[in-house]
Amino acid sequence: QKLQSKFTHKYESSSASCIATIRGIPPFSGKILWAKQMERQVHALMKRMSDVLGKEWGQQLEGRQLRRSCDELLSKLDSRAYFRSWVSEWESELSSNTASKLNSYPIIVVRQNSGGSSGGVLVAKANFDQKHEYLFREIRYLKWLGYERDIPRTIALVSEEAIVRYPHAMALKTALSSYAAARDLITPELEPLVAKELRAIKDS
């Protein structure tokens, strides 16, 4: 019943998910680790039942219901099925984005709503999807978990590109954030004093 209760609450709302996040383990790899741990607990319980009631414990009246529950749990804790679902999601994500030229630009300008303005303001942002950061972290853990040969080459290539772009994207993000913070401190009265510097930044 305890194991069933753990599974009913699902990984995303479990304490294991919180601990994985604190340790820097990405969401999907954390779910795989959780499923494998749950699977080991179910197998350990089944072994204890076998030691007490014998190898045919699942056919006996005392163990029949428990055996059904264990088999049901194991069928739901299929880490390979989780992996296939993750691959399908990423393949769908990549197929919908391959035609976009926007991904090649290091900085993009987006409209951001602020202060109830209907049109919003234009803001420069580093062009790096956080999903790609999760991707290369996921693949690092998945290789450690034994899935290296199962990761499609297309997904692996996107991960490798993300690793190369990540440091530059984070540097750009920090620089743009610092610029925005400094720009907010410049009042209209002070603008003429720093007009030359602001123009140089925009031109660069």
Summary of the structure (lengths in Angstrom):
residues: 204
radius of gyration: 25.5
end to end distance: 63.3
largest distance: 88.1
contacts: 491
relative contact order: 0.08
helix: 74%
strand: 6%
